[in-house]
Amino acid sequence: MNWLDDMMTWSLWVFLPPLYFVGTAAGLWVVVAGNSPPASCIFSQVMNLAAFAGFIIAVLRYLQIKYTIGKSWLNIGSVIACSVSCFGMTLVGNFQIFSEETIHNTGTLMVFGMGTLFCWMQSFMTLCEGKKFAVFRFLLSASITACIIIHSSMIAVHLHMHGARSQWALVMFLLMFIATFAVEFRHCHFDLICRDDSRCSIIPPQTFSEMRQTHDWSNTNT
Protein backbone atom coordinates (compact mmCIF):
# COMPACT_ATOMS: atom_id res chain seq x y z
CA MET A 1 0.00 0.00 0.00
CA ASN A 2 2.85 2.37 0.79
CA TRP A 3 4.37 1.61 -2.60
CA LEU A 4 1.10 2.50 -4.32
CA ASP A 5 0.86 5.73 -2.35
CA ASP A 6 4.39 6.57 -3.44
CA MET A 7 3.49 5.99 -7.10
CA MET A 8 0.63 8.46 -6.82
CA THR A 9 3.13 11.19 -5.97
CA TRP A 10 5.41 10.48 -8.93
CA SER A 11 6.11 13.29 -11.36
CA LEU A 12 4.97 12.91 -14.97
CA TRP A 13 8.61 13.32 -16.01
CA VAL A 14 9.10 9.71 -14.92
CA PHE A 15 7.60 8.63 -18.27
CA LEU A 16 10.03 10.55 -20.48
CA PRO A 17 13.11 8.25 -20.22
CA PRO A 18 11.26 4.94 -20.74
CA LEU A 19 9.20 6.42 -23.58
CA TYR A 20 12.44 7.58 -25.13
CA PHE A 21 13.81 4.05 -24.93
CA VAL A 22 10.69 2.39 -26.34
CA GLY A 23 10.03 4.98 -29.05
CA THR A 24 13.59 5.16 -30.35
CA ALA A 25 14.14 1.40 -30.25
CA ALA A 26 10.84 0.74 -32.03
CA GLY A 27 11.60 3.34 -34.69
CA LEU A 28 15.06 1.89 -35.37
CA TRP A 29 13.84 -1.71 -35.52
CA VAL A 30 11.01 -0.81 -37.89
CA VAL A 31 13.32 0.96 -40.32
CA VAL A 32 16.33 -1.40 -39.86
CA ALA A 33 18.19 -0.16 -42.96
CA GLY A 34 17.46 3.36 -44.09
CA ASN A 35 19.67 4.01 -47.10
CA SER A 36 16.99 4.95 -49.63
CA PRO A 37 13.56 6.65 -49.49
CA PRO A 38 11.11 6.27 -47.88
CA ALA A 39 13.03 4.27 -45.25
CA SER A 40 15.82 6.86 -45.14
CA CYS A 41 13.27 9.62 -44.51
CA ILE A 42 11.73 7.72 -41.61
CA PHE A 43 15.19 6.93 -40.25
CA SER A 44 16.11 10.63 -40.38
CA GLN A 45 12.97 11.58 -38.47
CA VAL A 46 13.59 8.92 -35.83
CA MET A 47 17.16 10.08 -35.30
CA ASN A 48 16.26 13.78 -35.22
CA LEU A 49 13.49 13.25 -32.66
CA ALA A 50 15.71 10.95 -30.61
CA ALA A 51 18.49 13.56 -30.62
CA PHE A 52 16.12 16.29 -29.45
CA ALA A 53 14.55 14.15 -26.71
CA GLY A 54 17.96 12.89 -25.58
CA PHE A 55 19.22 16.46 -25.28
CA ILE A 56 16.18 17.42 -23.18
CA ILE A 57 16.77 14.48 -20.83
CA ALA A 58 20.43 15.44 -20.45
CA VAL A 59 19.54 19.06 -19.62
CA LEU A 60 16.91 17.99 -17.08
CA ARG A 61 19.42 15.65 -15.44
CA TYR A 62 21.95 18.50 -15.32
CA LEU A 63 19.43 20.82 -13.65
CA GLN A 64 18.37 18.10 -11.22
CA ILE A 65 21.80 17.66 -9.65
CA LYS A 66 23.22 21.12 -10.35
CA TYR A 67 23.12 22.20 -6.70
CA THR A 68 23.56 18.80 -5.06
CA ILE A 69 26.59 17.31 -6.81
CA GLY A 70 29.94 18.48 -5.48
CA LYS A 71 31.80 18.11 -8.78
CA SER A 72 30.10 20.76 -10.94
CA TRP A 73 32.70 20.37 -13.71
CA LEU A 74 31.67 16.74 -14.06
CA ASN A 75 28.02 17.69 -14.40
CA ILE A 76 28.82 20.33 -17.03
CA GLY A 77 31.08 17.94 -18.91
CA SER A 78 28.34 15.33 -18.86
CA VAL A 79 25.72 17.54 -20.49
CA ILE A 80 28.28 18.70 -23.08
CA ALA A 81 29.16 15.10 -23.92
CA CYS A 82 25.51 14.20 -24.37
CA SER A 83 24.91 17.31 -26.50
CA VAL A 84 27.73 16.34 -28.86
CA SER A 85 26.40 12.79 -28.99
CA CYS A 86 22.91 14.05 -29.86
CA PHE A 87 24.32 16.24 -32.62
CA GLY A 88 26.09 13.18 -33.95
CA MET A 89 22.72 11.43 -34.10
CA THR A 90 21.44 14.08 -36.49
CA LEU A 91 24.49 13.52 -38.72
CA VAL A 92 23.91 9.76 -38.73
CA GLY A 93 20.23 10.21 -39.54
CA ASN A 94 20.53 12.82 -42.27
CA PHE A 95 23.68 11.63 -44.05
CA GLN A 96 23.33 8.02 -45.16
CA ILE A 97 26.47 5.89 -45.30
CA PHE A 98 26.25 5.11 -49.03
CA SER A 99 25.95 8.76 -50.04
CA GLU A 100 28.02 10.62 -47.40
CA GLU A 101 30.15 7.96 -45.72
CA THR A 102 32.64 10.35 -44.08
CA ILE A 103 29.99 12.52 -42.41
CA HIS A 104 27.97 9.46 -41.43
CA ASN A 105 30.96 7.78 -39.79
CA THR A 106 31.91 11.01 -38.04
CA GLY A 107 28.43 11.19 -36.58
CA THR A 108 28.68 7.55 -35.50
CA LEU A 109 31.93 8.24 -33.63
CA MET A 110 30.31 11.23 -31.93
CA VAL A 111 27.26 9.19 -30.87
CA PHE A 112 29.12 6.19 -29.51
CA GLY A 113 32.24 7.94 -28.24
CA MET A 114 30.63 10.86 -26.43
CA GLY A 115 27.60 8.76 -25.51
CA THR A 116 29.83 6.24 -23.75
CA LEU A 117 31.67 9.06 -21.96
CA PHE A 118 28.31 10.45 -20.85
CA CYS A 119 27.32 7.08 -19.39
CA TRP A 120 30.55 6.70 -17.40
CA MET A 121 30.30 10.26 -16.07
CA GLN A 122 26.69 9.76 -15.02
CA SER A 123 27.56 6.47 -13.36
CA PHE A 124 30.30 8.13 -11.35
CA MET A 125 28.01 11.01 -10.33
CA THR A 126 25.37 8.53 -9.23
CA LEU A 127 28.03 6.90 -7.07
CA CYS A 128 28.96 10.33 -5.64
CA GLU A 129 25.30 10.77 -4.69
CA GLY A 130 25.60 7.64 -2.60
CA LYS A 131 23.02 5.65 -4.54
CA LYS A 132 23.29 1.87 -4.78
CA PHE A 133 21.73 2.18 -8.24
CA ALA A 134 25.17 3.30 -9.43
CA VAL A 135 26.23 -0.36 -9.63
CA PHE A 136 23.67 -1.06 -12.36
CA ARG A 137 24.77 2.01 -14.31
CA PHE A 138 28.40 0.97 -14.07
CA LEU A 139 27.45 -2.46 -15.44
CA LEU A 140 25.61 -0.83 -18.35
CA SER A 141 28.57 1.46 -19.03
CA ALA A 142 30.92 -1.51 -19.03
CA SER A 143 28.61 -3.38 -21.41
CA ILE A 144 28.53 -0.38 -23.76
CA THR A 145 32.32 -0.16 -23.72
CA ALA A 146 32.64 -3.90 -24.36
CA CYS A 147 30.29 -3.62 -27.35
CA ILE A 148 32.44 -0.84 -28.82
CA ILE A 149 35.57 -2.98 -28.48
CA ILE A 150 33.86 -6.03 -29.98
CA HIS A 151 32.38 -4.00 -32.83
CA SER A 152 35.75 -2.46 -33.69
CA SER A 153 37.42 -5.87 -33.58
CA MET A 154 34.80 -7.47 -35.83
CA ILE A 155 35.04 -4.68 -38.41
CA ALA A 156 38.85 -4.88 -38.36
CA VAL A 157 38.75 -8.56 -39.40
CA HIS A 158 35.89 -7.95 -41.89
CA LEU A 159 33.25 -9.82 -39.90
CA HIS A 160 30.63 -7.22 -40.72
CA MET A 161 27.62 -9.33 -39.75
CA HIS A 162 28.92 -9.88 -36.23
CA GLY A 163 29.99 -6.24 -36.11
CA ALA A 164 26.44 -5.16 -36.94
CA ARG A 165 25.06 -7.34 -34.16
CA SER A 166 27.42 -5.85 -31.60
CA GLN A 167 26.46 -2.38 -32.83
CA TRP A 168 22.78 -3.10 -32.28
CA ALA A 169 23.55 -4.37 -28.80
CA LEU A 170 25.50 -1.17 -28.18
CA VAL A 171 22.53 0.97 -29.25
CA MET A 172 20.14 -0.95 -27.02
CA PHE A 173 22.43 -0.62 -24.00
CA LEU A 174 22.73 3.13 -24.59
CA LEU A 175 18.96 3.52 -24.79
CA MET A 176 18.57 1.35 -21.70
CA PHE A 177 20.97 3.61 -19.82
CA ILE A 178 18.91 6.69 -20.73
CA ALA A 179 15.78 4.89 -19.54
CA THR A 180 17.28 4.51 -16.05
CA PHE A 181 16.85 8.25 -15.44
CA ALA A 182 13.22 7.48 -14.68
CA VAL A 183 14.48 6.46 -11.23
CA GLU A 184 15.56 10.05 -10.48
CA PHE A 185 12.84 11.81 -12.44
CA ARG A 186 9.98 10.17 -10.55
CA HIS A 187 10.27 12.66 -7.69
CA CYS A 188 11.42 15.71 -9.66
CA HIS A 189 9.27 18.61 -10.80
CA PHE A 190 10.70 21.10 -13.27
CA ASP A 191 9.09 24.55 -13.45
CA LEU A 192 9.62 27.15 -16.16
CA ILE A 193 9.63 30.77 -14.96
CA CYS A 194 9.21 33.62 -17.45
CA ARG A 195 10.37 37.03 -16.18
CA ASP A 196 10.54 40.37 -17.95
CA ASP A 197 13.60 42.30 -16.80
CA SER A 198 13.24 45.23 -19.20
CA ARG A 199 13.80 48.56 -17.43
CA CYS A 200 12.21 50.86 -19.97
CA SER A 201 9.04 50.81 -21.99
CA ILE A 202 7.67 52.85 -24.85
CA ILE A 203 4.70 54.10 -22.83
CA PRO A 204 5.31 55.12 -19.21
CA PRO A 205 3.17 53.16 -16.76
CA GLN A 206 -0.06 54.98 -15.87
CA THR A 207 -3.04 54.12 -13.81
CA PHE A 208 -6.43 53.88 -15.44
CA SER A 209 -7.58 57.12 -13.75
CA GLU A 210 -4.55 59.05 -15.02
CA MET A 211 -5.10 57.80 -18.54
CA ARG A 212 -8.77 58.80 -18.42
CA GLN A 213 -8.01 62.30 -17.10
CA THR A 214 -5.53 62.84 -19.92
CA HIS A 215 -8.05 61.65 -22.47
CA ASP A 216 -10.80 63.93 -21.09
CA TRP A 217 -8.50 66.96 -21.05
CA SER A 218 -7.54 66.41 -24.68
CA ASN A 219 -11.21 66.17 -25.68
CA THR A 220 -12.07 69.52 -24.05
CA ASN A 221 -9.32 71.29 -26.00
CA THR A 222 -10.35 70.04 -29.43
ABEGO torsion letter per residue (X at the ends): XAAAAAAAABBAAAAAAAAAAAAAAAAAAAAGBBABOAAAAAAAAAAAAAAAAAAAAAAAAAAAAAAABABAAAAAAAAAAAAAAAAAAAAAAABBAAABAAAAAAAAAAAAAAAAAAAAAAAAAAAAAGBAAAAAAAAAAAAAAAAAAAAAAAAAAGBAAAAAAAAAAAAAAAAAAAAAAAAAAAABBBBBBBBBABABBABBBBBAAAAAAAAAAAAAAX
